[in-house]
Amino acid sequence: MLVSVAERTKEVGLIKAIGGKSTVVKKQFLLEAVIISVLGAIFGIILGVLVGNSFAIVLGTGFVVPWNWVLYGILICSAVGLLAGLYPAVKAGKLNPIEALRYE
């Protein structure tokens, strides 16, 4: 996410230059971080179910999906995404629009 802030400095400067508040920029980066982490969690859950079912078919046993652990995984990934996106979001919100637009 820090790289994302560095790469999108001009975009942040443009948003702030046309009247966007720093809270809007912070929310954008936090939402992006959480969405990326939740999509990773969902992909991991789907992959785990597919691999578990494959092994169950090969071994001739049943496969049970532990739904409480699926929920825990999504919650933990959401928290990690929120924490990983917090510092870059604050950093992006503090950018000066004039200096951000001049950034190359």
N, C-alpha and C positions, 0 to 999 in steps of 0.2 A: 504494500500500500504506500510505503514511502516513495518507492519508485514511481508509482502512479501519480503522486502529488508532484514530483519533480518533472515528470513528462507532461503533465497537464497544467503547468503553471500559467500558461497563456489563457487557457480556458477559464481557470479560476479568476484570473485578472479581468477577463471579459465579463464574467458573471457579476463580479463586484463593481465593475465600472458602469454597468447599465442599471445598477440599483439593487443588486442582490445582496442580502445581508450575510454576515459571516455564519449565522446559524443555519442558513439555507445550504451553504457550502459544506458545513460540518455534517448536516443531516445527509447530504448526498454521498459523502465519502463513507459515513458510517453504514448507511443502507447498502451501499455497494459491497462493503466488506462482509456484512452479515449475509447478503444474498450469495456471494461467492462461497462462503463457508457452508451455508445450508445446502447449496447445490452439490458441494463435495460430499456432504453427509448423505444426501439422498442417493448420489451415485454409489457411494460405499455400501449403503443398505441394499440397493438393488443388486450390486455385485455379490454381496454376502449371501443374499437369498438364492441367487442363481448358482453360486458355487456350492452352497449347502444342499440345495436340491439335487445338483449333479452328483455329489458324493452320496446322497441318500439313495438315488437311483442305482448307482454303481454298487453300493454295499447292500442294497435290498432292504433298507430300513426306512423309517418315517422321518420326516423333517418337521420340526416345530419352530415357528418364528417367535422369538421372545419379544413381544411388542413393548414391554416396559423398557427393555434395553435399547430398542429402536428409538423410543421417546427420549431416553437419557442421552443417546448419541446425538440426536438433533439439538437438544438443549445445550450440551457441552460444545458442539460446533458453533452454535449461535453465540455463546458466551466468548469463545475464542475469537470469533470474527469481530465481535464488538470490542474486545480488548485490543486486538491487533489493529483495528481501524481507528481507535480513539486518538492516539497520538498524531497520526497523519491527518486526521480530520481537524484537529485543533490547529495543527501547523498550517493547513490549507486555509482555515478560517482567518488566521492572523496575517495572511499575505497582504501587502500593500498593492492595490490595483494598478497603480502607475508602474511600480517596479516589476510587477508580474507581467504586464503587457510588454515591457521592454525585454523580458527574459528571452534568451535565444537557446 
